[in-house]
Amino acid sequence: VEFDRSGEWTEVKCKYTQVPDKLVPEQVKKFVTENYPESKVVKFERDRNDYEVKLSNGWELTFDKQYQLIDMDN
């Protein structure tokens, strides 16, 4: 887990398990479940502009603050 200067978490990376569901916004969880049902979120990073998600299948997804997918990388 990484934190910013004010003590807010900015990144959660899990090596052997998935990121806890309560840390991932509902809209992002729904997108992952619908589009990658067999994958888990293993890394979740947030900053003031976007959310970055790494899945167990290797895909990296970037969402804007309105939870719209803006980038995909494998």
C-alpha positions as CSV (number, residue, x, y, z in Angstrom):
1,V,0.0,0.0,0.0
2,E,1.3,3.5,-0.9
3,F,0.0,6.7,0.7
4,D,0.2,10.4,-0.3
5,R,1.4,13.2,2.0
6,S,-2.0,13.6,3.7
7,G,-2.2,9.9,4.6
8,E,-4.7,8.9,1.9
9,W,-3.9,5.6,0.1
10,T,-3.0,6.0,-3.5
11,E,-2.1,2.4,-4.5
12,V,-2.8,-1.1,-3.4
13,K,-0.9,-3.9,-5.0
14,C,-1.6,-7.6,-4.1
15,K,0.9,-10.3,-5.0
16,Y,-1.0,-13.4,-4.0
17,T,-4.6,-12.3,-3.8
18,Q,-7.0,-9.6,-5.1
19,V,-7.4,-6.0,-4.0
20,P,-10.2,-5.9,-1.4
21,D,-13.6,-5.2,-3.0
22,K,-14.4,-2.3,-0.7
23,L,-11.4,-0.4,-2.1
24,V,-12.5,-0.7,-5.8
25,P,-15.4,1.6,-6.9
26,E,-18.6,-0.2,-7.7
27,Q,-18.5,1.0,-11.4
28,V,-15.0,-0.4,-11.9
29,K,-15.9,-3.7,-10.3
30,K,-19.0,-4.0,-12.5
31,F,-16.9,-3.3,-15.7
32,V,-14.3,-5.9,-14.7
33,T,-17.0,-8.5,-13.8
34,E,-18.9,-8.0,-17.1
35,N,-15.9,-7.9,-19.4
36,Y,-13.3,-10.0,-17.6
37,P,-15.3,-12.4,-15.5
38,E,-12.4,-14.8,-14.7
39,S,-10.0,-12.0,-13.8
40,K,-9.3,-10.3,-10.4
41,V,-8.1,-6.8,-9.6
42,V,-4.5,-7.3,-8.4
43,K,-3.5,-3.6,-8.4
44,F,-5.6,-0.5,-8.0
45,E,-4.1,3.0,-8.1
46,R,-5.9,6.3,-7.8
47,D,-4.8,9.9,-8.3
48,R,-6.6,13.1,-8.9
49,N,-7.1,12.5,-12.6
50,D,-7.9,8.8,-13.0
51,Y,-7.9,5.2,-11.7
52,E,-5.5,2.6,-12.9
53,V,-6.4,-1.1,-12.6
54,K,-4.2,-4.1,-13.3
55,L,-6.0,-7.5,-13.7
56,S,-4.8,-11.0,-13.0
57,N,-4.9,-11.7,-16.8
58,G,-2.3,-9.0,-17.4
59,W,-4.6,-6.3,-18.8
60,E,-4.2,-2.7,-17.4
61,L,-7.2,-0.5,-17.6
62,T,-7.4,3.3,-17.0
63,F,-10.7,5.0,-16.0
64,D,-11.4,8.7,-15.7
65,K,-13.0,10.1,-12.6
66,Q,-16.5,9.5,-14.1
67,Y,-15.5,5.8,-14.4
68,Q,-15.3,5.8,-18.1
69,L,-12.7,3.5,-19.7
70,I,-10.1,5.8,-21.3
71,D,-7.2,3.3,-22.0
72,M,-6.4,-0.4,-22.2
73,D,-3.0,-2.0,-22.4
74,N,-1.8,-5.6,-22.4
